[in-house]
Amino acid sequence: MLVKAPKNMFQLINMLKR
């Protein structure tokens, strides 16, 4: 899922995890 998700979603998750 994460790998399939676009870069935009990846950045969003990173911000949320931060």
C-alpha positions as a Markdown table, in Angstrom:
| # | Residue | x | y | z |
|---|---|---|---|---|
| 1 | Met | 0.0 | 0.0 | 0.0 |
| 2 | Leu | 2.7 | 2.5 | 1.0 |
| 3 | Val | 4.8 | 1.5 | -2.0 |
| 4 | Lys | 1.7 | 1.8 | -4.3 |
| 5 | Ala | 0.7 | 5.1 | -2.7 |
| 6 | Pro | 1.9 | 8.2 | -4.6 |
| 7 | Lys | 4.7 | 10.5 | -3.3 |
| 8 | Asn | 2.1 | 13.0 | -2.1 |
| 9 | Met | 0.6 | 10.4 | 0.2 |
| 10 | Phe | 4.0 | 9.3 | 1.4 |
| 11 | Gln | 4.9 | 12.8 | 2.4 |
| 12 | Leu | 1.6 | 13.2 | 4.2 |
| 13 | Ile | 2.2 | 10.0 | 6.2 |
| 14 | Asn | 5.7 | 11.2 | 7.0 |
| 15 | Met | 4.3 | 14.5 | 8.4 |
| 16 | Leu | 1.7 | 12.6 | 10.4 |
| 17 | Lys | 4.3 | 10.2 | 11.8 |
| 18 | Arg | 6.6 | 13.2 | 12.6 |
